[in-house]
């Protein structure tokens, strides 16, 4: 009977956060009475295409050791971890004995819930500005009283409740909320234009992560959040709500989304919105217009949606082009390339201007700044009483 000299256990969260740094830990125990020189190889899911998770360690008799490494998943779905392989060197270090610790496991990668938790934490403590969220001066006072709470740094000093301060002996502030809850829909285009990659993730995944965070912020602001997806057909539709399980429902829907190779049908989107949205709503439409012609083909449907709703078209700057334009011109060929790049960049700004002419709000952003820019736009529209 084979006697094992070592035990090992992989510790990983029950779900991975897409696009974020996730920590994996391996806990090892030396079961023998001898000092061991070991080399540890972990079998990572094929999606990472990595074979460099190797640790060379010494373990004391009956000793315990923990090693850790980081992974960044770039797509949603199931990640299958293999076994942990431990090579134990002989006393003379001439040969090594391999021990296989069977640790196969499947872990799902969900939309960025780590990013969601960070934004929720900063929102609770009124520190969203540390993430780049702008403070917007409110116009008017269409608010109703909600509660009195202890003052925390960042609260508006104009909301001090002096009677409560005198009674309790510590700083207290009034908390107000908007009188009416609004419907906020994140609508995601899953067509071929959203397959474009940036830093290993598709534009669709950036839109999904942004939708998750914005939904949470909207609910925290006492609004109702919903989700809709479309491509050549209409996809999922989750009515806007503030129920306790709404964020979990949104997370599960977003986890399942994938891009398709066809051109999305904005006509189907318009028909569905007209049929199912029973009140004026804020629609955050995530798509990508690469040129003015592509936008013109869909403009009539977006204008129809904007007649009865507030529409924000979110599309993406080509980060590589922006970086290329900042380079110093080297030669004639490089100059010609920069002229073409400037034309493409200028066309994006023309699209913004065209949409704005029809009362359609826009967010033209790099993928990495998407979430912050969308939240800023939402807060700006809310504070200006546009919604």
C-alpha positions as CSV (number, residue, x, y, z in Angstrom):
1,X,0.0,0.0,0.0
2,X,1.4,3.4,-1.0
3,X,1.9,5.8,1.9
4,X,1.7,9.5,1.0
5,X,4.3,11.8,2.4
6,X,2.4,15.0,1.8
7,X,-1.2,16.3,1.6
8,X,-2.3,19.3,-0.4
9,X,-5.5,21.3,-0.7
10,X,-6.3,24.1,-3.2
11,X,-8.3,26.9,-1.7
12,X,-10.2,29.1,-4.2
13,X,-13.4,31.1,-3.9
14,X,-16.6,29.5,-4.9
15,X,-16.7,31.8,-7.9
16,X,-14.2,33.9,-9.8
17,X,-14.6,37.6,-10.6
18,X,-14.2,38.2,-14.3
19,X,-11.5,40.8,-15.2
20,X,-10.2,41.0,-11.6
21,X,-7.2,39.6,-9.7
22,X,-8.3,36.4,-7.9
23,X,-6.1,34.7,-5.4
24,X,-5.6,30.9,-5.3
25,X,-3.9,29.3,-2.3
26,X,-2.4,25.8,-1.8
27,X,-2.2,24.4,1.7
28,X,0.4,21.6,2.2
29,X,1.2,19.4,5.1
30,X,4.3,17.2,5.5
31,X,3.0,13.9,6.8
32,X,6.5,12.4,7.3
33,X,9.0,12.8,10.1
34,X,11.7,14.0,7.6
35,X,12.5,17.3,6.1
36,X,11.3,17.5,2.5
37,X,12.5,19.5,-0.6
38,X,9.5,19.8,-2.8
39,X,8.5,21.3,-6.1
40,X,4.8,22.1,-6.5
41,X,3.0,22.3,-9.9
42,X,-0.6,23.3,-10.1
43,X,-2.7,22.4,-13.1
44,X,-4.6,25.6,-14.1
45,X,-7.7,25.8,-16.3
46,X,-6.9,25.7,-20.1
47,X,-8.3,29.3,-20.5
48,X,-5.2,30.8,-18.9
49,X,-2.7,28.9,-21.1
50,X,-0.2,29.0,-18.3
51,X,2.2,26.3,-17.0
52,X,4.3,28.6,-14.9
53,X,2.7,28.0,-11.5
54,X,5.7,26.3,-9.8
55,X,7.0,26.6,-6.3
56,X,10.2,25.2,-4.8
57,X,10.1,24.9,-1.1
58,X,11.5,23.1,2.0
59,X,9.2,21.6,4.5
60,X,10.0,20.8,8.1
61,X,9.0,17.4,9.6
62,X,5.2,17.4,10.2
63,X,5.4,21.0,9.0
64,X,2.7,23.1,7.2
65,X,3.1,25.4,4.3
66,X,0.9,27.8,2.3
67,X,1.7,29.1,-1.2
68,X,-0.5,31.4,-3.3
69,X,-0.7,32.9,-6.8
70,X,-3.0,35.2,-8.7
71,X,-5.1,34.6,-11.8
72,X,-7.2,37.0,-13.9
73,X,-10.0,35.4,-15.8
74,X,-10.9,37.2,-19.0
75,X,-14.1,35.4,-19.9
76,X,-17.2,34.2,-18.1
77,X,-17.9,30.5,-17.8
78,X,-16.6,27.3,-16.1
79,X,-12.9,27.0,-15.2
80,X,-11.7,23.5,-14.6
81,X,-8.7,23.1,-12.3
82,X,-6.7,19.9,-12.5
83,X,-4.5,18.1,-9.9
84,X,-1.7,19.4,-7.7
85,X,1.6,17.7,-8.5
86,X,4.2,17.5,-5.8
87,X,7.8,16.3,-6.7
88,X,9.8,15.2,-3.6
89,X,13.5,15.1,-4.0
90,X,15.5,12.1,-2.7
91,X,18.1,12.6,0.0
92,X,20.9,12.8,-2.5
93,X,18.8,15.1,-4.8
94,X,19.4,12.8,-7.7
95,X,15.8,11.8,-8.4
96,X,12.4,13.0,-7.5
97,X,9.2,11.2,-6.6
98,X,6.0,12.6,-7.9
99,X,2.9,12.6,-5.7
100,X,-0.4,13.5,-7.4
101,X,-3.0,15.1,-5.1
102,X,-6.3,14.8,-6.8
103,X,-7.9,18.2,-6.6
104,X,-10.0,18.6,-9.7
105,X,-12.6,21.2,-9.4
106,X,-14.9,23.4,-11.5
107,X,-15.3,27.1,-10.6
108,X,-17.5,29.5,-12.5
109,X,-16.3,33.0,-13.4
110,X,-19.0,35.6,-12.9
111,X,-19.2,39.3,-14.0
112,X,-16.9,41.4,-11.8
113,X,-18.5,41.1,-8.4
114,X,-15.2,42.3,-6.8
115,X,-15.6,45.6,-8.6
116,X,-19.2,45.7,-7.5
117,X,-18.2,45.2,-3.8
118,X,-15.6,48.0,-4.1
119,X,-18.1,50.5,-5.5
120,X,-20.7,49.5,-3.0
121,X,-18.2,50.1,-0.1
122,X,-17.2,53.5,-1.4
123,X,-20.9,54.4,-2.0
124,X,-21.9,53.5,1.5
125,X,-19.0,55.6,3.0
126,X,-19.6,58.5,0.6
127,X,-16.1,58.1,-1.0
128,X,-17.1,57.4,-4.6
129,X,-14.9,60.4,-5.6
130,X,-11.9,58.2,-4.8
131,X,-12.9,56.1,-7.8
132,X,-13.3,59.1,-10.1
133,X,-17.0,59.6,-9.5
134,X,-17.8,63.3,-9.8
135,X,-19.8,65.2,-7.3
136,X,-22.6,67.2,-9.1
137,X,-24.3,70.2,-7.6
138,X,-28.0,69.4,-7.2
139,X,-30.5,71.7,-8.9
140,X,-33.6,72.3,-6.8
141,X,-34.7,70.3,-3.7
142,X,-37.2,67.8,-4.9
143,X,-36.3,65.5,-2.0
144,X,-38.1,64.0,1.0
145,X,-36.8,63.3,4.4
146,X,-35.7,59.7,5.1
147,X,-33.8,59.5,8.4
148,X,-31.3,61.0,10.8
149,X,-27.9,59.4,11.0
150,X,-24.4,59.9,12.5
151,X,-22.2,62.3,10.5
152,X,-19.4,60.7,8.5
153,X,-16.7,62.4,6.5
154,X,-18.0,63.6,3.2
155,X,-21.6,64.3,4.3
156,X,-22.9,67.8,3.4
157,X,-22.6,70.1,6.4
158,X,-25.8,71.9,5.3
159,X,-27.8,68.8,6.3
160,X,-26.7,69.1,10.0
161,X,-29.7,68.5,12.4
162,X,-28.9,70.9,15.2
163,X,-31.7,69.7,17.5
164,X,-30.4,66.1,17.2
165,X,-26.8,67.3,17.7
166,X,-27.8,69.1,20.9
167,X,-29.8,66.1,22.2
168,X,-27.2,63.5,21.5
169,X,-24.0,65.5,21.9
170,X,-22.5,64.3,18.6
171,X,-22.7,65.4,14.9
172,X,-26.0,64.2,13.2
173,X,-27.2,64.8,9.7
174,X,-30.5,64.5,7.9
175,X,-30.7,62.0,5.1
176,X,-32.9,62.7,2.1
177,X,-34.0,60.6,-0.9
178,X,-35.5,61.4,-4.2
179,X,-39.3,61.5,-4.1
180,X,-39.9,59.1,-7.0
181,X,-38.1,55.9,-7.9
182,X,-37.1,55.8,-11.6
183,X,-36.6,52.8,-13.9
184,X,-33.0,52.3,-15.1
185,X,-32.4,49.7,-17.8
186,X,-29.0,48.5,-18.9
187,X,-29.5,47.4,-22.5
188,X,-26.6,45.4,-24.0
189,X,-25.9,44.9,-27.7
190,X,-24.5,41.3,-28.2
191,X,-23.8,41.6,-31.9
192,X,-20.4,41.3,-33.6
193,X,-19.4,44.9,-32.8
194,X,-19.1,43.8,-29.2
195,X,-16.6,41.0,-29.9
196,X,-13.7,43.4,-30.2
197,X,-11.1,42.6,-27.5
198,X,-9.3,45.0,-25.1
199,X,-6.8,43.8,-22.6
200,X,-8.0,40.2,-23.1
201,X,-11.7,41.0,-22.5
202,X,-14.4,41.6,-25.1
203,X,-16.3,44.9,-25.1
204,X,-19.3,42.8,-24.2
205,X,-17.7,41.8,-20.9
206,X,-16.8,45.4,-20.1
207,X,-20.5,46.3,-20.7
208,X,-21.6,43.5,-18.5
209,X,-19.3,44.5,-15.6
210,X,-20.5,48.1,-16.0
211,X,-24.2,47.1,-16.0
212,X,-23.7,45.1,-12.8
213,X,-22.2,48.0,-11.0
214,X,-24.6,50.6,-12.3
215,X,-27.6,48.4,-11.3
216,X,-26.3,48.3,-7.8
217,X,-25.7,52.1,-7.6
218,X,-29.1,52.7,-9.0
219,X,-30.8,50.5,-6.4
220,X,-28.7,52.2,-3.7
221,X,-30.1,55.5,-5.1
222,X,-33.7,54.2,-4.6
223,X,-34.2,53.6,-8.3
224,X,-35.3,50.4,-10.0
225,X,-32.8,48.5,-12.1
226,X,-33.5,46.1,-15.0
227,X,-31.6,44.4,-17.8
228,X,-32.3,43.7,-21.5
229,X,-30.0,42.1,-24.1
230,X,-30.4,41.8,-27.9
231,X,-28.6,40.8,-31.1
232,X,-30.3,39.5,-34.3
233,X,-33.2,38.5,-31.9
234,X,-34.3,39.9,-28.6
235,X,-32.6,38.1,-25.8
236,X,-33.2,38.4,-22.0
237,X,-35.5,41.0,-20.4
238,X,-35.6,41.5,-16.6
239,X,-38.2,44.2,-15.5
240,X,-36.8,47.0,-13.4
241,X,-37.2,46.3,-9.7
242,X,-35.7,47.1,-6.3
243,X,-36.6,43.8,-4.7
244,X,-34.0,42.1,-2.4
245,X,-33.1,39.4,-5.0
246,X,-32.9,41.8,-8.0
247,X,-29.1,42.0,-8.0
248,X,-28.8,38.2,-7.8
249,X,-31.2,37.9,-10.8
250,X,-29.2,40.5,-12.7
251,X,-25.9,38.7,-12.0
252,X,-27.3,35.3,-13.2
253,X,-28.6,36.8,-16.4
254,X,-25.4,38.7,-17.2
255,X,-23.3,35.5,-16.5
256,X,-25.0,33.7,-19.5
257,X,-24.5,36.3,-22.2
258,X,-22.4,35.8,-25.3
259,X,-21.7,37.7,-28.5
260,X,-22.9,36.6,-31.9
261,X,-21.4,37.3,-35.3
262,X,-24.4,38.9,-36.9
263,X,-25.5,42.6,-37.0
264,X,-27.9,43.4,-34.2
265,X,-31.5,44.3,-35.0
266,X,-32.3,47.6,-33.3
267,X,-35.8,47.4,-34.8
268,X,-36.6,44.4,-32.6
269,X,-35.2,46.2,-29.6
270,X,-37.5,49.2,-30.3
271,X,-40.6,46.9,-30.6
272,X,-39.9,45.2,-27.4
273,X,-39.2,48.4,-25.4
274,X,-42.4,49.9,-26.8
275,X,-44.4,46.9,-25.8
276,X,-43.0,46.2,-22.3
277,X,-41.8,49.5,-20.8
278,X,-44.8,51.0,-19.0
279,X,-43.3,54.3,-17.9
280,X,-40.6,56.7,-19.0
281,X,-37.2,55.1,-18.2
282,X,-33.5,55.8,-18.4
283,X,-32.0,53.4,-21.0
284,X,-28.2,52.9,-21.0
285,X,-27.6,51.4,-24.4
286,X,-24.2,49.6,-24.7
287,X,-23.2,49.2,-28.3
288,X,-20.2,50.2,-30.6
289,X,-20.4,52.4,-33.7
290,X,-17.2,52.1,-35.6
291,X,-18.3,54.6,-38.3
292,X,-21.0,57.1,-39.1
293,X,-22.7,54.8,-41.6
294,X,-23.2,52.1,-38.9
295,X,-24.8,54.7,-36.7
296,X,-27.0,56.0,-39.4
297,X,-28.5,52.6,-40.0
298,X,-29.7,52.4,-36.4
299,X,-30.5,56.0,-35.8
300,X,-34.2,55.9,-36.7
301,X,-34.8,53.2,-34.1
302,X,-32.8,54.9,-31.4
303,X,-34.7,58.2,-32.0
304,X,-38.0,56.3,-31.7
305,X,-36.9,54.9,-28.3
306,X,-35.7,58.3,-27.2
307,X,-39.1,59.9,-27.9
308,X,-40.6,58.3,-24.8
309,X,-37.4,57.5,-22.8
310,X,-34.1,59.0,-21.8
311,X,-31.5,57.2,-23.9
312,X,-27.8,57.2,-23.3
313,X,-25.8,55.6,-26.1
314,X,-22.5,54.2,-24.8
315,X,-19.9,53.3,-27.3
316,X,-16.1,52.9,-27.3
317,X,-13.0,54.8,-28.3
318,X,-10.4,52.8,-30.1
319,X,-7.6,52.9,-27.4
320,X,-4.9,51.8,-29.9
321,X,-5.8,54.6,-32.2
322,X,-5.7,57.2,-29.4
323,X,-2.3,55.9,-28.3
324,X,-1.1,55.9,-31.9
325,X,-2.2,59.6,-32.4
326,X,-0.1,60.7,-29.4
327,X,3.1,59.3,-31.0
328,X,5.6,61.6,-32.6
329,X,5.5,61.4,-36.4
330,X,8.5,59.5,-37.7
331,X,8.3,59.5,-41.5
332,X,6.0,60.0,-44.4
333,X,4.3,56.6,-44.1
334,X,3.7,57.2,-40.4
335,X,2.2,60.5,-41.3
336,X,-0.3,58.9,-43.7
337,X,-1.2,56.4,-41.0
338,X,-1.8,59.1,-38.5
339,X,-4.1,61.0,-41.0
340,X,-6.2,57.9,-41.4
341,X,-6.3,57.4,-37.6
342,X,-7.4,61.0,-37.1
343,X,-10.2,60.5,-39.6
344,X,-11.5,57.5,-37.6
345,X,-11.2,59.4,-34.3
346,X,-12.9,62.4,-35.8
347,X,-15.8,60.3,-37.1
348,X,-16.5,59.1,-33.5
349,X,-16.8,62.7,-32.4
350,X,-19.2,63.3,-35.3
351,X,-21.4,60.4,-34.2
352,X,-21.5,62.0,-30.7
353,X,-22.6,65.3,-32.1
354,X,-25.2,63.7,-34.4
355,X,-26.8,61.8,-31.6
356,X,-26.8,64.8,-29.3
357,X,-28.7,66.8,-32.0
358,X,-31.6,64.4,-31.6
359,X,-31.7,64.7,-27.8
360,X,-29.8,61.4,-27.3
361,X,-27.2,61.5,-24.6
362,X,-23.8,59.8,-25.2
363,X,-20.8,58.4,-23.4
364,X,-17.8,57.9,-25.7
365,X,-15.2,56.1,-23.5
366,X,-12.3,53.8,-23.4
367,X,-13.2,50.3,-22.1
368,X,-11.1,50.7,-18.9
369,X,-13.0,53.9,-17.9
370,X,-16.4,52.6,-18.9
371,X,-17.9,52.0,-15.5
372,X,-16.8,55.3,-14.0
373,X,-18.0,57.3,-17.0
374,X,-21.4,55.6,-17.1
375,X,-22.0,56.1,-13.4
376,X,-21.0,59.8,-13.8
377,X,-23.5,60.2,-16.6
378,X,-26.3,58.5,-14.6
379,X,-25.6,60.7,-11.5
380,X,-25.4,63.8,-13.8
381,X,-28.8,63.1,-15.4
382,X,-30.4,62.3,-12.0
383,X,-29.1,65.4,-10.3
384,X,-30.3,67.6,-13.2
385,X,-33.7,66.0,-12.9
386,X,-33.6,64.7,-16.5
387,X,-34.9,61.4,-15.1
